[in-house]
């Protein structure tokens, strides 16, 4: 994967790591209520990390499926694909040409 697709995952891991570090820092002068809150927070963070991991995998699988479908379509009808690409390129060129005036 490239840096663009990995960045949200790294940011999420960083936030989770910071939160875990904060939870661990509360070990000094810990009362029962703080210990209970700490364990709840730790469990919630673990649940969030699991959900994020699952959502990331679902997104990756969906992108791969759609990419395969697009690849199959292009291979099955290359002239249609070429025509669509040419029209899109023409439209973008016209829009950029108008914008520069």
NUGU-682111 format. One record per residue: x, y, z of N, C-alpha, C in turn; residue number from 0. Coordinates in steps of 0.2 Angstrom, whole numbers, plus 2048, in hexadecimal, padded with zeros to 3 digits. Each point is the difference from the previous one (the first is absolute). Layout:
BEGIN
+-----+-----+-----+------+------+------+-----+-----+-----+-----+
| nxx | nyy | nzz | caxx | cayy | cazz | cxx | cyy | czz | num |
+-----+-----+-----+------+------+------+-----+-----+-----+-----+
|   X |   Y |   Z |    X |    Y |    Z |   X |   Y |   Z | NUM |
...
+-----+-----+-----+------+------+------+-----+-----+-----+-----+
***
This chain:
BEGIN
+-----+-----+-----+------+------+------+-----+-----+-----+-----+
| nxx | nyy | nzz | caxx | cayy | cazz | cxx | cyy | czz | num |
+-----+-----+-----+------+------+------+-----+-----+-----+-----+
| 804 | 7FA | 800 |  7FC |  806 |  800 | 804 | 806 | 800 |   0 |
| 7FE | 806 | 7FD |  804 |  806 |  800 | 7FE | 804 | 807 |   1 |
| 804 | 805 | 800 |  7FF |  804 |  806 | 7F9 | 803 | 801 |   2 |
| 7FD | 802 | 7FB |  7F9 |  803 |  800 | 7FB | 7FC | 804 |   3 |
| 801 | 7F9 | 7FE |  7FB |  7FB |  802 | 802 | 7FE | 807 |   4 |
| 806 | 801 | 802 |  802 |  7FD |  807 | 7FF | 806 | 805 |   5 |
| 800 | 806 | 7FE |  800 |  806 |  805 | 7FA | 7FF | 805 |   6 |
| 7FA | 7FF | 7FE |  7FB |  800 |  805 | 801 | 7FA | 805 |   7 |
| 802 | 7FB | 7FE |  802 |  7FA |  804 | 805 | 802 | 805 |   8 |
| 805 | 804 | 7FE |  806 |  802 |  804 | 7FD | 805 | 805 |   9 |
| 7FC | 805 | 7FE |  7FD |  805 |  805 | 7FC | 7FC | 805 |  10 |
| 7FC | 7FC | 7FE |  7FC |  7FC |  805 | 804 | 7FC | 805 |  11 |
| 805 | 7FD | 7FD |  804 |  7FC |  805 | 804 | 805 | 805 |  12 |
| 802 | 806 | 7FD |  803 |  805 |  804 | 7FC | 802 | 806 |  13 |
| 7F9 | 802 | 7FE |  7FB |  802 |  805 | 7FF | 7FB | 805 |  14 |
| 7FF | 7F9 | 7FE |  7FF |  7FB |  804 | 806 | 7FF | 805 |  15 |
| 806 | 800 | 7FD |  806 |  800 |  804 | 801 | 805 | 806 |  16 |
| 7FE | 806 | 7FE |  800 |  806 |  804 | 7FB | 7FF | 806 |  17 |
| 7FA | 7FD | 7FE |  7FB |  7FF |  805 | 802 | 7FB | 805 |  18 |
| 803 | 7FA | 7FD |  803 |  7FB |  804 | 805 | 802 | 805 |  19 |
| 804 | 805 | 7FE |  806 |  803 |  804 | 7FD | 804 | 805 |  20 |
| 7FA | 803 | 7FF |  7FD |  804 |  805 | 7FD | 7FC | 805 |  21 |
| 7FD | 7FB | 7FE |  7FD |  7FB |  805 | 805 | 7FD | 804 |  22 |
| 806 | 7FE | 7FD |  805 |  7FD |  804 | 803 | 805 | 805 |  23 |
| 800 | 806 | 7FE |  803 |  805 |  805 | 7FC | 802 | 806 |  24 |
| 7FA | 7FD | 800 |  7FB |  801 |  806 | 802 | 7FB | 805 |  25 |
| 805 | 7FC | 800 |  801 |  7FB |  805 | 802 | 803 | 806 |  26 |
| 803 | 805 | 800 |  802 |  804 |  807 | 7FA | 802 | 803 |  27 |
| 800 | 7FF | 807 |  7FA |  803 |  804 | 7F9 | 7FE | 7FD |  28 |
| 800 | 7FA | 7FF |  7FA |  7FD |  7FD | 7FB | 7FE | 805 |  29 |
| 7FA | 803 | 7FF |  7FA |  7FE |  805 | 7FC | 7FB | 7FC |  30 |
| 7FB | 7FD | 804 |  7FC |  7FB |  7FD | 7FC | 802 | 7FA |  31 |
| 7FE | 806 | 800 |  7FC |  803 |  7FB | 804 | 802 | 7FA |  32 |
| 806 | 802 | 801 |  805 |  801 |  7FB | 802 | 7F9 | 7FC |  33 |
| 801 | 7FB | 804 |  802 |  7FA |  7FE | 7FA | 7FD | 7FB |  34 |
| 7FA | 801 | 803 |  7FA |  7FE |  7FC | 800 | 803 | 7F9 |  35 |
| 800 | 807 | 801 |  800 |  804 |  7F9 | 806 | 7FE | 7FC |  36 |
| 806 | 7FF | 803 |  805 |  7FE |  7FC | 7FF | 7F9 | 7FC |  37 |
| 7FD | 7FB | 803 |  7FF |  7FA |  7FD | 7FA | 801 | 7FB |  38 |
| 7FB | 804 | 801 |  7FB |  801 |  7FB | 803 | 803 | 7FA |  39 |
| 804 | 805 | 801 |  804 |  804 |  7FA | 804 | 7FB | 7FC |  40 |
| 804 | 7FC | 804 |  804 |  7FB |  7FC | 7FC | 7FB | 7FC |  41 |
| 7FA | 7FE | 803 |  7FC |  7FB |  7FC | 7FD | 804 | 7FA |  42 |
| 7FE | 806 | 801 |  7FD |  804 |  7FB | 805 | 801 | 7FA |  43 |
| 806 | 802 | 802 |  805 |  801 |  7FB | 802 | 7F9 | 7FC |  44 |
| 800 | 7FB | 803 |  801 |  7F9 |  7FD | 7FA | 7FF | 7FB |  45 |
| 7FA | 802 | 802 |  7FA |  7FF |  7FC | 801 | 804 | 7FA |  46 |
| 802 | 806 | 801 |  800 |  805 |  7FA | 806 | 7FE | 7FB |  47 |
| 805 | 7FE | 803 |  806 |  7FD |  7FC | 7FD | 7FA | 7FB |  48 |
| 7FC | 7FC | 803 |  7FE |  7FA |  7FD | 7FB | 802 | 7FA |  49 |
| 7FC | 805 | 802 |  7FB |  802 |  7FB | 803 | 804 | 7FA |  50 |
| 805 | 804 | 802 |  804 |  804 |  7FB | 803 | 7FB | 7FB |  51 |
| 803 | 7FB | 803 |  804 |  7FB |  7FC | 7FB | 7FC | 7FB |  52 |
| 7FA | 7FE | 803 |  7FB |  7FD |  7FC | 7FE | 805 | 7FA |  53 |
| 7FE | 806 | 802 |  7FE |  805 |  7FB | 805 | 801 | 7FB |  54 |
| 806 | 800 | 802 |  806 |  801 |  7FB | 800 | 7FA | 7FB |  55 |
| 7FF | 7FA | 803 |  800 |  7FA |  7FB | 7FB | 800 | 7FC |  56 |
| 7FA | 802 | 802 |  7FA |  800 |  7FC | 801 | 805 | 7FA |  57 |
| 803 | 806 | 802 |  801 |  805 |  7FB | 805 | 7FD | 7FA |  58 |
| 805 | 7FD | 803 |  805 |  7FE |  7FB | 7FD | 7FA | 7FC |  59 |
| 7FC | 7FC | 802 |  7FD |  7FB |  7FC | 7FB | 803 | 7FB |  60 |
| 7FD | 805 | 802 |  7FB |  803 |  7FC | 804 | 803 | 7FA |  61 |
| 805 | 804 | 801 |  804 |  803 |  7FB | 803 | 7FB | 7FB |  62 |
| 802 | 7FA | 803 |  803 |  7FB |  7FC | 7FB | 7FD | 7FB |  63 |
| 7FA | 7FF | 803 |  7FA |  7FD |  7FC | 7FE | 805 | 7FA |  64 |
| 800 | 806 | 802 |  7FE |  805 |  7FB | 806 | 801 | 7FB |  65 |
| 806 | 800 | 802 |  805 |  800 |  7FB | 800 | 7FA | 7FB |  66 |
| 7FF | 7FA | 803 |  800 |  7FA |  7FC | 7FA | 801 | 7FB |  67 |
| 7FA | 803 | 802 |  7FA |  800 |  7FC | 802 | 806 | 7FA |  68 |
| 803 | 805 | 802 |  802 |  805 |  7FB | 805 | 7FD | 7FB |  69 |
| 805 | 7FC | 802 |  805 |  7FD |  7FC | 7FD | 7FB | 7FB |  70 |
| 7FB | 7FC | 803 |  7FC |  7FB |  7FC | 7FC | 804 | 7FA |  71 |
| 7FD | 806 | 802 |  7FC |  803 |  7FB | 805 | 803 | 7FB |  72 |
| 805 | 803 | 802 |  805 |  803 |  7FB | 803 | 7FA | 7FB |  73 |
| 801 | 7FB | 803 |  802 |  7FA |  7FB | 7FB | 7FD | 7FC |  74 |
| 7FA | 800 | 802 |  7FA |  7FE |  7FC | 7FE | 805 | 7FB |  75 |
| 800 | 806 | 801 |  7FE |  805 |  7FB | 805 | 806 | 800 |  76 |
| 806 | 7FF | 7FD |  805 |  805 |  800 | 7FE | 806 | 7FC |  77 |
| 7FC | 800 | 7FB |  7FF |  806 |  7FC | 7FB | 804 | 804 |  78 |
| 7FB | 7FD | 803 |  7FC |  804 |  804 | 804 | 804 | 806 |  79 |
| 804 | 7FD | 803 |  804 |  803 |  805 | 804 | 805 | 7FD |  80 |
| 803 | 7FF | 7FA |  804 |  805 |  7FD | 7FC | 806 | 7FE |  81 |
| 7FA | 7FF | 7FE |  7FC |  806 |  7FE | 7FE | 804 | 806 |  82 |
| 7FE | 7FC | 806 |  7FE |  804 |  806 | 806 | 804 | 803 |  83 |
| 806 | 7FD | 7FF |  806 |  803 |  803 | 802 | 807 | 7FB |  84 |
| 7FF | 7FF | 7FA |  801 |  806 |  7FB | 7FB | 805 | 802 |  85 |
| 7FA | 7FE | 801 |  7FB |  806 |  802 | 801 | 803 | 806 |  86 |
| 802 | 7FC | 805 |  802 |  803 |  807 | 806 | 805 | 7FF |  87 |
| 805 | 7FE | 7FC |  806 |  804 |  7FF | 7FE | 806 | 7FC |  88 |
| 7FB | 800 | 7FB |  7FE |  806 |  7FD | 7FC | 804 | 804 |  89 |
| 7FC | 7FE | 804 |  7FC |  804 |  805 | 805 | 804 | 805 |  90 |
| 805 | 7FC | 802 |  804 |  803 |  805 | 804 | 805 | 7FD |  91 |
| 803 | 7FF | 7F9 |  803 |  805 |  7FD | 7FC | 806 | 7FE |  92 |
| 7FA | 7FF | 7FE |  7FC |  806 |  7FF | 7FF | 804 | 806 |  93 |
| 7FE | 7FD | 806 |  800 |  803 |  806 | 806 | 804 | 802 |  94 |
| 806 | 7FD | 800 |  806 |  803 |  801 | 801 | 806 | 7FC |  95 |
| 7FF | 7FF | 7F9 |  801 |  806 |  7FB | 7FB | 806 | 802 |  96 |
| 7FA | 7FF | 802 |  7FC |  805 |  802 | 802 | 804 | 806 |  97 |
| 803 | 7FC | 805 |  802 |  802 |  806 | 806 | 805 | 800 |  98 |
| 804 | 7FF | 7FB |  806 |  804 |  7FF | 7FF | 806 | 7FD |  99 |
| 7FB | 801 | 7FD |  7FE |  807 |  7FC | 7FE | 805 | 805 | 100 |
+-----+-----+-----+------+------+------+-----+-----+-----+-----+
***
